[in-house]
Amino acid sequence: MLGKNKKFWNFKALDGKTGELTLYGEISDVSWWDDEVTPKQFKEDMDALGEIDTLNVYINSPGGDVFAGQTIYSMLKRHKAQVNVYVDGLAASIASLIAMAGDKVIMPENAMMMIHSPWTFAVGNAQDFRKLADDMDKIRDSMITAYESRSALTTEEITKIMDAETWLSAEDCLEYGFADEIEEAKQVAACVDEKYFSRYYNAPKELLKPDEPDEEVKARELLKQKLALELEL
């Protein structure tokens, strides 16, 4: 299981009635396809919170394994507690599906969500790939259903958004129904991994490379360095 020790999730009991789940970074670095151990551990950690009334889920993720994301989404949807999802920076790819499990989805005005059709990397024989293709088709259908259940968009419109790898602002998400509330901007950096984002076609440039400072900023920084050097002398 993820190197037998590493977890990409963290559950925390805040009090007897409130629990917290943090999903920062990649959603699993190995596939949950035909994996029974890791999903079981995730559910055991969630169940250890007890009979809570509220589960707050915090997401800042570039995506990850589609099977892990689908499993987590299903577990959260079945949970009896009120599930509040907070997209702290980014919910991309399968992380956006997990966000759809929220009874309420809250995004800061500078947060983003990305939706696309599922894909995965795999090795195996022809029989393995036939089963994998069938499973991926089922996940695609369930993703469309999940997005549609929160949105006023039609199946055709959601399919088009997924096929186009669409990056959505918080305002877009509110308009489409993928979010319920927009908060003030937060100074939380999106989980940017150029290795990961290079797989996407339409990743916003600001996520891939920070803006270069303008000439005035550069000049002020040079002046600071010069003054510091003079003081040392």
Phi and psi in degrees as a GROMACS rama.xvg file:
@    title "Ramachandran Plot"
@    xaxis  label "Phi"
@    yaxis  label "Psi"
@TYPE xy
47.8257  52.8846  LEU-2
74.5192  15.3014  GLY-3
69.5397  -12.1367  LYS-4
-129.148  -36.9193  ASN-5
-73.436  134.914  LYS-6
-124.118  144.879  LYS-7
-97.7406  1.22954  PHE-8
-120.785  160.622  TRP-9
-145.675  117.792  ASN-10
-97.9058  144.096  PHE-11
-147.207  131.772  LYS-12
-88.8084  116.825  ALA-13
-81.7385  -39.3798  LEU-14
-158.906  -170.457  ASP-15
-66.0977  -17.0918  GLY-16
-118.973  -5.12271  LYS-17
-131.342  131.619  THR-18
-122.88  165.659  GLY-19
-136.925  136.828  GLU-20
-125.398  124.503  LEU-21
-110.034  125.839  THR-22
-122.707  88.8965  LEU-23
-112.136  136.123  TYR-24
88.8796  -164.087  GLY-25
-67.9602  138.295  GLU-26
-80.3065  86.1524  ILE-27
71.7584  134.077  SER-28
-99.4674  4.83275  ASP-29
-135.725  157.673  VAL-30
-78.1146  144.439  SER-31
-91.1965  7.00888  TRP-32
-62.9864  121.887  TRP-33
60.5339  22.4492  ASP-34
-101.545  122.865  ASP-35
-102.277  -21.9696  GLU-36
-75.1611  -51.895  VAL-37
-65.9201  -46.1121  THR-38
-59.197  -36.1599  PRO-39
-63.3974  -40.4529  LYS-40
-66.5441  -40.7693  GLN-41
-59.1925  -46.878  PHE-42
-65.9665  -38.4313  LYS-43
-63.2605  -40.6434  GLU-44
-64.3509  -39.7243  ASP-45
-68.2211  -43.1785  MET-46
-65.0505  -26.5601  ASP-47
-66.1137  -14.4667  ALA-48
-69.4856  -19.9659  LEU-49
86.3795  -162.923  GLY-50
-83.9753  72.2258  GLU-51
-83.4912  157.571  ILE-52
-96.5556  -27.0014  ASP-53
-134.534  133.569  THR-54
-123.396  114.146  LEU-55
-94.7141  124.949  ASN-56
-113.118  124.486  VAL-57
-111.712  121.397  TYR-58
-119.01  132.36  ILE-59
-150.066  86.9844  ASN-60
-146.026  141.616  SER-61
-83.6305  -0.136104  PRO-62
116.678  -157.599  GLY-63
156.585  -144.884  GLY-64
-70.4845  126.69  ASP-65
-66.6474  -34.052  VAL-66
-71.2234  -38.0095  PHE-67
-63.3977  -47.1432  ALA-68
-61.6007  -42.2915  GLY-69
-63.7965  -41.2345  GLN-70
-65.6339  -44.17  THR-71
-64.1833  -42.8137  ILE-72
-56.3653  -47.3658  TYR-73
-63.9464  -41.3353  SER-74
-64.2347  -41.9371  MET-75
-67.6891  -37.9217  LEU-76
-64.8872  -32.7516  LYS-77
-82.015  -12.2442  ARG-78
-66.1661  140.304  HIS-79
-75.2908  -21.294  LYS-80
-74.022  161.333  ALA-81
-69.4172  119.669  GLN-82
-101.259  114.16  VAL-83
-105.999  121.399  ASN-84
-103.601  129.441  VAL-85
-116.062  115.2  TYR-86
-87.0857  95.1893  VAL-87
-68.9749  -33.1647  ASP-88
-142.908  -54.8775  GLY-89
-149.64  136.882  LEU-90
-127.874  91.1397  ALA-91
-106.303  151.409  ALA-92
56.4216  -128.687  SER-93
-67.412  -19.4856  ILE-94
-65.357  -29.065  ALA-95
-69.5085  -31.6936  SER-96
-65.8816  -43.7628  LEU-97
-57.4663  -39.094  ILE-98
-60.3474  -30.7913  ALA-99
-68.1054  -11.6138  MET-100
-75.7662  -10.7459  ALA-101
-72.1899  136.481  GLY-102
-68.493  -26.3788  ASP-103
-141.216  132.875  LYS-104
-118.267  121.726  VAL-105
-116.828  133.142  ILE-106
-130.979  133.881  MET-107
-64.1135  156.718  PRO-108
-65.5524  -17.4305  GLU-109
-102.119  10.0031  ASN-110
-84.3341  164.364  ALA-111
-138.559  159.282  MET-112
-134.669  141.915  MET-113
-126.451  133.866  MET-114
-122.489  130.52  ILE-115
-152.276  170.867  HIS-116
-71.3463  146.408  SER-117
-69.3719  143.922  PRO-118
-145.555  161.545  TRP-119
-152.89  165.687  THR-120
-107.294  139.888  PHE-121
-155.494  159.73  ALA-122
-129.298  154.017  VAL-123
154.919  -175.833  GLY-124
-92.3072  -177.498  ASN-125
-59.8944  -40.2154  ALA-126
-63.5703  -39.7209  GLN-127
-60.8616  -44.0704  ASP-128
-70.8922  -31.0219  PHE-129
-64.0714  -44.306  ARG-130
-65.1987  -41.6946  LYS-131
-61.7014  -42.6464  LEU-132
-62.1473  -41.1111  ALA-133
-63.6107  -43.3769  ASP-134
-64.3711  -40.1475  ASP-135
-65.4998  -37.6907  MET-136
-63.1701  -40.3653  ASP-137
-64.9992  -40.5616  LYS-138
-66.1664  -40.7918  ILE-139
-59.0574  -45.3557  ARG-140
-63.3363  -41.4337  ASP-141
-69.0719  -33.0384  SER-142
-64.5672  -44.7048  MET-143
-59.8273  -43.082  ILE-144
-62.3258  -41.3902  THR-145
-65.0719  -46.0824  ALA-146
-64.1928  -40.7151  TYR-147
-66.7705  -32.8794  GLU-148
-66.3225  -22.6367  SER-149
-101.54  -10.2169  ARG-150
-120.346  158.918  SER-151
-88.2541  -1.38544  ALA-152
-71.9531  151.534  LEU-153
-81.4421  167.126  THR-154
-57.3861  -42.4983  THR-155
-63.967  -40.8157  GLU-156
-66.7653  -41.7637  GLU-157
-66.5578  -41.1959  ILE-158
-59.6714  -41.0169  THR-159
-64.3449  -42.6964  LYS-160
-62.1687  -42.5772  ILE-161
-65.3208  -46.2213  MET-162
-64.1612  -27.576  ASP-163
-87.8298  -0.843378  ALA-164
48.7743  79.1342  GLU-165
-98.6402  127.529  THR-166
-98.7452  123.655  TRP-167
-116.302  134.972  LEU-168
-76.9243  171.563  SER-169
-60.5403  -38.5231  ALA-170
-64.1357  -41.2064  GLU-171
-60.3455  -45.049  ASP-172
-63.1237  -39.6775  CYS-173
-64.5412  -42.1175  LEU-174
-64.064  -42.2507  GLU-175
-79.5013  -16.0602  TYR-176
96.755  5.396  GLY-177
-79.4095  -13.6959  PHE-178
-134.245  153.694  ALA-179
-107.728  -21.09  ASP-180
-153.411  143.54  GLU-181
-114.435  129.288  ILE-182
-101.592  175.251  GLU-183
-64.0067  153.792  GLU-184
-58.0787  143.184  ALA-185
-115.265  147.497  LYS-186
-88.382  61.8949  GLN-187
-117.5  117.872  VAL-188
-71.8452  138.089  ALA-189
-63.6051  150.402  ALA-190
-75.7488  84.4727  CYS-191
-92.1587  123.246  VAL-192
-130.386  106.698  ASP-193
-56.8439  -33.1622  GLU-194
-60.2734  -39.7051  LYS-195
-76.9985  -47.0158  TYR-196
-69.7332  -19.7415  PHE-197
-65.5836  -16.1141  SER-198
-75.9878  -20.0157  ARG-199
-91.5772  149.922  TYR-200
-81.7134  -38.1341  TYR-201
-116.764  23.6718  ASN-202
-59.1342  129.445  ALA-203
-57.1701  140.514  PRO-204
-60.2329  -33.6991  LYS-205
-67.4297  -19.9781  GLU-206
-82.9345  -27.2487  LEU-207
-84.7783  -33.9974  LEU-208
-149.57  124.209  LYS-209
-62.349  150.221  PRO-210
-61.9178  140.768  ASP-211
-74.5088  139.471  GLU-212
-64.4853  147.027  PRO-213
-74.4468  175.191  ASP-214
-63.5108  -35.9882  GLU-215
-65.55  -42.3406  GLU-216
-64.164  -42.4728  VAL-217
-60.9704  -41.8489  LYS-218
-63.7038  -42.0843  ALA-219
-63.7293  -38.1686  ARG-220
-67.5687  -39.6868  GLU-221
-64.2305  -38.9401  LEU-222
-64.4134  -42.4274  LEU-223
-58.9044  -44.8027  LYS-224
-64.4938  -38.4464  GLN-225
-66.1175  -44.0705  LYS-226
-64.0395  -40.5802  LEU-227
-62.62  -38.8203  ALA-228
-67.4596  -42.1303  LEU-229
-63.629  -38.8557  GLU-230
-65.5811  -36.6133  LEU-231
-65.3488  -34.6183  GLU-232
